[in-house]
Amino acid sequence: MSGPGFTTVSGVALAPAPPEPGPDGAPLARVGLWAADTGRGPVVLAADEIGLAIAHGGPVPGRYGLLVDEAARQALAGLETVGRAQLRELAARHRAGDGDVWPGATERQSLKCAARVAKAAARTRREVA
């Protein structure tokens, strides 16, 4: 078996990252994202930071959310729009219970999309013999 990780159809590489402790001590899932065509190196984001980046990175996810590829691209776009420092601040406010960090009514759908990205990053692929 090869290590965990996933590359989307448009070339965004996803990989699980070591969890970090949250404000209540529970571990926060983190994901490494990298797209060669953006000119940026890899970035590691917590799942809720990915959700916030998705919410700020483009159109509101629809009723059924976004595909993993679209969600990963929109997360990278949101990171470019908001910036890493601002995204960390928004995530800290969200973890403290501030619902005003979400543009409109995007929290639930954006977090669902972020969970799909985190789940895809943790996939393990079988080696083809």
C-alpha beads as a LAMMPS data file, in Angstrom:
LAMMPS data file: protein, C-alpha beads

129 atoms
128 bonds

1 atom types
1 bond types

-500.0 500.0 xlo xhi
-500.0 500.0 ylo yhi
-500.0 500.0 zlo zhi

Masses

1 110.0

Atoms # bond

1 1 1 0.000 0.000 0.000
2 1 1 1.232 3.461 -0.717
3 1 1 0.989 6.324 1.758
4 1 1 -2.126 8.396 2.229
5 1 1 -2.807 11.270 -0.109
6 1 1 -4.867 12.230 -3.106
7 1 1 -4.423 14.293 -6.263
8 1 1 -7.532 15.819 -7.822
9 1 1 -8.241 15.798 -11.554
10 1 1 -6.999 19.374 -11.889
11 1 1 -3.738 18.592 -10.089
12 1 1 -4.318 19.765 -6.515
13 1 1 -2.359 17.453 -4.217
14 1 1 -3.896 16.706 -0.820
15 1 1 -2.154 14.972 2.067
16 1 1 -2.984 14.494 5.728
17 1 1 -0.910 16.542 8.163
18 1 1 -0.303 15.895 11.859
19 1 1 -3.232 17.174 13.933
20 1 1 -2.809 20.167 16.204
21 1 1 -4.571 20.645 19.537
22 1 1 -7.689 22.784 19.392
23 1 1 -8.864 25.282 22.002
24 1 1 -10.558 22.520 24.002
25 1 1 -7.592 20.162 23.705
26 1 1 -9.221 17.929 21.092
27 1 1 -7.069 17.360 17.998
28 1 1 -7.940 19.357 14.874
29 1 1 -7.643 17.519 11.568
30 1 1 -5.221 19.236 9.198
31 1 1 -4.637 18.861 5.473
32 1 1 -1.760 19.840 3.234
33 1 1 -2.836 21.370 -0.101
34 1 1 -0.627 22.163 -3.069
35 1 1 -1.295 23.020 -6.695
36 1 1 1.716 23.314 -8.995
37 1 1 -0.021 25.835 -11.257
38 1 1 -0.533 28.410 -8.479
39 1 1 3.150 29.169 -7.943
40 1 1 2.792 28.719 -4.172
41 1 1 4.317 26.022 -2.073
42 1 1 2.258 23.613 -0.024
43 1 1 0.048 25.030 2.690
44 1 1 -1.299 23.176 5.735
45 1 1 -4.773 24.141 6.931
46 1 1 -7.101 22.830 9.618
47 1 1 -10.442 21.516 8.366
48 1 1 -12.363 24.557 9.628
49 1 1 -9.801 26.854 7.953
50 1 1 -10.477 25.015 4.688
51 1 1 -14.205 25.607 5.224
52 1 1 -13.627 29.312 5.814
53 1 1 -11.383 29.534 2.750
54 1 1 -14.086 27.830 0.661
55 1 1 -16.696 30.276 1.971
56 1 1 -14.518 33.275 1.110
57 1 1 -13.077 31.864 -2.123
58 1 1 -15.966 31.851 -4.536
59 1 1 -19.628 31.091 -5.018
60 1 1 -21.642 29.621 -2.179
61 1 1 -21.603 25.817 -2.320
62 1 1 -24.968 24.519 -3.458
63 1 1 -27.278 22.096 -1.730
64 1 1 -25.060 19.122 -2.556
65 1 1 -21.778 20.918 -1.916
66 1 1 -18.787 20.835 -4.220
67 1 1 -16.734 18.035 -5.684
68 1 1 -13.406 17.516 -3.916
69 1 1 -11.537 19.098 -6.838
70 1 1 -13.760 22.202 -6.845
71 1 1 -13.591 22.485 -3.057
72 1 1 -9.781 22.237 -3.034
73 1 1 -9.482 24.863 -5.789
74 1 1 -11.946 27.167 -4.030
75 1 1 -10.047 26.732 -0.744
76 1 1 -6.809 27.806 -2.452
77 1 1 -8.644 30.769 -4.032
78 1 1 -10.047 31.739 -0.632
79 1 1 -6.589 31.544 0.886
80 1 1 -5.341 33.940 -1.799
81 1 1 -8.302 36.274 -1.231
82 1 1 -8.256 36.377 2.561
83 1 1 -4.590 35.715 3.322
84 1 1 -3.084 33.236 5.758
85 1 1 -3.006 35.515 8.818
86 1 1 -6.611 36.659 8.370
87 1 1 -7.732 33.064 7.789
88 1 1 -6.108 31.972 11.074
89 1 1 -7.838 34.845 12.881
90 1 1 -11.223 33.930 11.370
91 1 1 -10.723 30.291 12.375
92 1 1 -9.856 31.290 15.953
93 1 1 -13.023 33.414 16.112
94 1 1 -15.072 30.528 14.680
95 1 1 -13.663 28.125 17.295
96 1 1 -14.632 30.662 19.977
97 1 1 -18.242 30.580 18.726
98 1 1 -18.381 33.714 16.542
99 1 1 -20.762 32.995 13.658
100 1 1 -20.080 36.348 11.990
101 1 1 -16.951 34.980 10.293
102 1 1 -19.062 33.263 7.629
103 1 1 -20.239 35.308 4.630
104 1 1 -23.993 34.779 4.438
105 1 1 -25.397 31.354 5.252
106 1 1 -22.388 29.335 4.093
107 1 1 -21.145 27.691 7.297
108 1 1 -22.813 24.287 7.041
109 1 1 -22.126 23.679 3.344
110 1 1 -18.564 25.008 3.505
111 1 1 -17.713 22.782 6.472
112 1 1 -19.223 19.764 4.690
113 1 1 -17.023 20.483 1.663
114 1 1 -13.988 20.884 3.925
115 1 1 -14.746 17.514 5.532
116 1 1 -14.782 15.917 2.065
117 1 1 -11.381 17.448 1.299
118 1 1 -9.970 16.146 4.603
119 1 1 -11.427 12.699 3.949
120 1 1 -9.915 12.621 0.450
121 1 1 -6.516 13.623 1.830
122 1 1 -6.567 10.632 4.175
123 1 1 -7.246 8.119 1.392
124 1 1 -4.750 5.336 0.839
125 1 1 -4.236 4.006 -2.643
126 1 1 -3.390 0.418 -3.419
127 1 1 -0.294 -0.098 -5.494
128 1 1 -1.042 -1.528 -8.912
129 1 1 0.868 -4.762 -9.413

Bonds

1 1 1 2
2 1 2 3
3 1 3 4
4 1 4 5
5 1 5 6
6 1 6 7
7 1 7 8
8 1 8 9
9 1 9 10
10 1 10 11
11 1 11 12
12 1 12 13
13 1 13 14
14 1 14 15
15 1 15 16
16 1 16 17
17 1 17 18
18 1 18 19
19 1 19 20
20 1 20 21
21 1 21 22
22 1 22 23
23 1 23 24
24 1 24 25
25 1 25 26
26 1 26 27
27 1 27 28
28 1 28 29
29 1 29 30
30 1 30 31
31 1 31 32
32 1 32 33
33 1 33 34
34 1 34 35
35 1 35 36
36 1 36 37
37 1 37 38
38 1 38 39
39 1 39 40
40 1 40 41
41 1 41 42
42 1 42 43
43 1 43 44
44 1 44 45
45 1 45 46
46 1 46 47
47 1 47 48
48 1 48 49
49 1 49 50
50 1 50 51
51 1 51 52
52 1 52 53
53 1 53 54
54 1 54 55
55 1 55 56
56 1 56 57
57 1 57 58
58 1 58 59
59 1 59 60
60 1 60 61
61 1 61 62
62 1 62 63
63 1 63 64
64 1 64 65
65 1 65 66
66 1 66 67
67 1 67 68
68 1 68 69
69 1 69 70
70 1 70 71
71 1 71 72
72 1 72 73
73 1 73 74
74 1 74 75
75 1 75 76
76 1 76 77
77 1 77 78
78 1 78 79
79 1 79 80
80 1 80 81
81 1 81 82
82 1 82 83
83 1 83 84
84 1 84 85
85 1 85 86
86 1 86 87
87 1 87 88
88 1 88 89
89 1 89 90
90 1 90 91
91 1 91 92
92 1 92 93
93 1 93 94
94 1 94 95
95 1 95 96
96 1 96 97
97 1 97 98
98 1 98 99
99 1 99 100
100 1 100 101
101 1 101 102
102 1 102 103
103 1 103 104
104 1 104 105
105 1 105 106
106 1 106 107
107 1 107 108
108 1 108 109
109 1 109 110
110 1 110 111
111 1 111 112
112 1 112 113
113 1 113 114
114 1 114 115
115 1 115 116
116 1 116 117
117 1 117 118
118 1 118 119
119 1 119 120
120 1 120 121
121 1 121 122
122 1 122 123
123 1 123 124
124 1 124 125
125 1 125 126
126 1 126 127
127 1 127 128
128 1 128 129
